Amino acid sequence: MDHEYSISGRLWVDNANSVLLNQDCREYTLGDIVFLLSTTTAKEIQIILKDKSKAVSISDDKISTCCAELSRRFACRVRMEKLHEEYGNANVFNGGSDYEVVCADSLVCEYDNGREIVFRKQSV
């Protein structure tokens, strides 16, 4: 079985380019975790994990804390997601097998101006 972990998010602001104009706003650090911020549209900023190998060890609480702090810092709505997918052999209808996602867990948290809107964990 293989495991894949990912953490990503979005900030929704009035003007993404003006928010990221300052170099200090292009990275967000929480302890030893560094997130990179980059514009995707005029009103949206993408959040990605700088070192993707750390995704496996980042707790749900840290994701929630990061989401809340970014929301307060930029006075906006922020949504972050953590996804864990487990790959393995799955039976298919023709009697063979296929290597695909057999189990997935996700965390979704969303804050608006530092106030929690959504904190949801689910398994599929």
C-alpha positions as CSV (number, residue, x, y, z in Angstrom):
1,M,0.0,0.0,0.0
2,D,1.2,3.5,-0.9
3,H,0.1,6.6,1.0
4,E,-0.2,10.1,-0.5
5,Y,-0.6,13.2,1.7
6,S,-1.4,16.8,0.5
7,I,-2.2,20.1,2.1
8,S,-3.5,23.1,0.2
9,G,-5.7,26.1,0.6
10,R,-7.1,29.3,-0.6
11,L,-7.5,32.9,0.6
12,W,-10.2,35.1,-0.8
13,V,-9.2,38.8,-0.7
14,D,-10.3,42.1,-2.5
15,N,-7.0,42.5,-4.4
16,A,-4.6,39.5,-4.4
17,N,-1.7,41.4,-6.0
18,S,-1.7,44.2,-3.4
19,V,-1.7,41.6,-0.6
20,L,1.3,39.8,-2.0
21,L,3.1,43.0,-3.0
22,N,5.2,42.8,0.2
23,Q,7.8,40.0,0.1
24,D,7.0,39.1,3.7
25,C,3.5,38.1,2.7
26,R,4.6,35.4,0.2
27,E,5.5,32.9,2.9
28,Y,3.8,31.9,6.1
29,T,5.7,30.0,8.7
30,L,4.1,28.1,11.6
31,G,6.9,26.5,13.7
32,D,9.0,24.4,11.2
33,I,6.2,24.4,8.6
34,V,6.4,26.8,5.6
35,F,3.5,27.6,3.3
36,L,3.9,29.5,0.1
37,L,1.3,32.0,-1.0
38,S,0.8,32.9,-4.7
39,T,-1.9,34.6,-6.7
40,T,-4.2,32.5,-8.8
41,T,-6.8,35.2,-9.7
42,A,-7.4,38.8,-8.9
43,K,-9.2,37.9,-5.7
44,E,-7.7,34.5,-4.8
45,I,-4.4,33.4,-3.3
46,Q,-3.3,29.8,-3.3
47,I,-1.6,28.2,-0.3
48,I,0.7,25.3,-0.8
49,L,3.1,23.5,1.4
50,K,6.8,24.3,0.6
51,D,8.1,20.9,1.6
52,K,5.4,18.4,0.5
53,S,7.2,15.6,2.4
54,K,6.1,17.2,5.7
55,A,2.4,16.8,4.9
56,V,2.4,13.4,6.6
57,S,3.4,14.8,10.0
58,I,1.3,17.9,10.2
59,S,-1.6,17.5,12.6
60,D,-5.1,18.6,12.1
61,D,-4.7,21.2,14.9
62,K,-1.8,22.8,13.1
63,I,-3.8,23.0,9.9
64,S,-6.7,24.7,11.8
65,T,-4.3,27.1,13.6
66,C,-2.6,28.1,10.3
67,C,-6.0,28.6,8.7
68,A,-7.2,30.8,11.6
69,E,-4.0,32.8,11.8
70,L,-3.9,33.5,8.0
71,S,-7.6,34.5,8.2
72,R,-6.8,37.0,11.0
73,R,-3.6,38.3,9.4
74,F,-5.3,39.1,6.1
75,A,-8.8,39.8,7.4
76,C,-10.4,37.5,4.9
77,R,-11.9,34.0,4.4
78,V,-9.4,31.1,4.3
79,R,-10.0,27.5,3.5
80,M,-7.5,24.7,4.0
81,E,-7.6,21.0,3.2
82,K,-5.6,18.0,4.2
83,L,-6.0,14.9,2.1
84,H,-4.6,11.4,2.8
85,E,-5.1,8.8,0.1
86,E,-4.2,5.1,0.5
87,Y,-3.6,3.3,-2.8
88,G,-3.9,-0.5,-3.2
89,N,-5.2,-3.2,-5.4
90,A,-9.0,-3.0,-6.0
91,N,-11.1,-5.6,-7.8
92,V,-12.6,-4.5,-11.0
93,F,-15.7,-6.0,-12.8
94,N,-13.8,-8.0,-15.4
95,G,-12.1,-10.1,-12.7
96,G,-8.8,-8.4,-12.8
97,S,-7.4,-5.9,-10.4
98,D,-6.4,-2.3,-10.6
99,Y,-4.1,-0.1,-8.4
100,E,-6.2,2.8,-7.2
101,V,-7.4,4.8,-4.1
102,V,-8.9,2.3,-1.7
103,C,-9.3,4.7,1.2
104,A,-9.3,8.5,1.7
105,D,-9.4,10.7,4.7
106,S,-9.8,14.5,4.5
107,L,-9.9,17.5,6.7
108,V,-11.5,20.7,5.6
109,C,-11.4,23.9,7.8
110,E,-12.5,27.3,6.9
111,Y,-12.2,30.6,8.8
112,D,-13.5,34.1,8.1
113,N,-11.6,36.9,9.9
114,G,-10.3,34.4,12.5
115,R,-13.7,32.9,13.2
116,E,-14.3,29.2,12.5
117,I,-16.9,28.5,9.9
118,V,-16.1,24.8,9.0
119,F,-14.1,22.1,10.6
120,R,-15.0,18.8,9.0
121,K,-13.2,15.4,8.9
122,Q,-14.4,12.6,6.8
123,S,-13.4,9.2,5.5
124,V,-14.3,7.6,2.2
